[in-house]
Amino acid sequence: MWYFLYNFFLTAAFALALPFIPLLLLLGSRYRDGYSQRLGIYPKAILSSLACARPVWIHAASVGEVRSTEPLVRELKARWPERKILLSTFTSTGHHIARGIGGVDAAIFLPLDLLWIVRGALQRFHPAILLIIETEIWPNLVREAFRLGIPTLLLSGRLSPKAYSRYSICRPLFSRVLKCFTMLGMQSAADASRIEKLGAEIKRVSVVGSLKFSSPKTQERSAAAPSTASLGKPWLVAGSSHRGEEEILLKALALARARFPKLSMILAPRHPERFAEVEKLLIGSPFEFQRKSRANGRQLFEKDILLLDTVGELREFFAVGDIAFVGGSLVDAGGHNILEPARYYKPILFGPNMGNFESIAEQMREKGAAIEVGDAEDLASALVTLLGDSEKRRRMGELAFQIVTAHDHAFKRNFLLAERFL
């Protein structure tokens, strides 16, 4: 009954949305990209390249999850070079990154979770295994894979308190969906506990850690990266900011510059469709700025603010900064990847909303590798403290790096779980 209700309402919503789809497609590439693939219509080149291949189908929603699959893809190809790998994503930015990952034979957009679309996609690709990264529980996709005898695994599984509350609204449905998973590898004991409360069978749940702990290669102390130190001014790298956070960051920057007038900022909005919106905000600010995409070979670090309006480069800019701020944490967005700046020995600042990285954020805060801030004044105060104490910055960066590398076994645990069913 619960699947019937889910499909009834999903189909009804799709039918009601049909007249508005042309308008939706005019709203930008975020909605237009991959539209036909979301409906289960794939290019002949992709279908022919995977014909009779029984690929490993990996699904990773967006940029962070896609990045975390790189070592997994590399190891799968090393063990089974003849095995094709299909990588699906939900967002257009994630798809852009997926297409550039070595070892991926085909990158597609995830089909809409409408029964006939999902069933058709699974029959066309006929994967040997379906690996879902982090928190992507699509009822029809998982159930149809189960019906076709396709092992379905959740790797690096994450279920934040906020996500748990959302899924709990339809617990009778999701408890049935979770029983269709072959195994559920969760990031932490807390994630495992929440997934079990949602209805997962205890015997199918294990704690394997986060794939995001597994960098494609262990980062060195930024020796090969361009350095801002020679420019004579410190840099704050604010990564993955959301609407409402840029104003806080600008205010904090103005406050901190009262003590450190040369302090500058690299600002990387989370969503590409907001680049123009953030640019308008910067035009109205007292700061000089430039967009990375329009640098045209000019020096990137001349202005007060560098607007990082490109996709997939944040990691490199974390490497050259002095202090990192993790976005999505001063607003109710759950926070973003705290691990990337940690791998570059950076002292880390974040807001109170880090539910997506609850365990690691708490560990870093308790061990002195990161500082939690609540508003612009807190952020400015932390910046002033760190800029005035190079030893504290160095010590926090060392601790952050140690915490992340101590969890490098997470990749092995996730991979071994997948290997059992290949």
Disulfide bonds with the S-S distance in Angstrom:
none
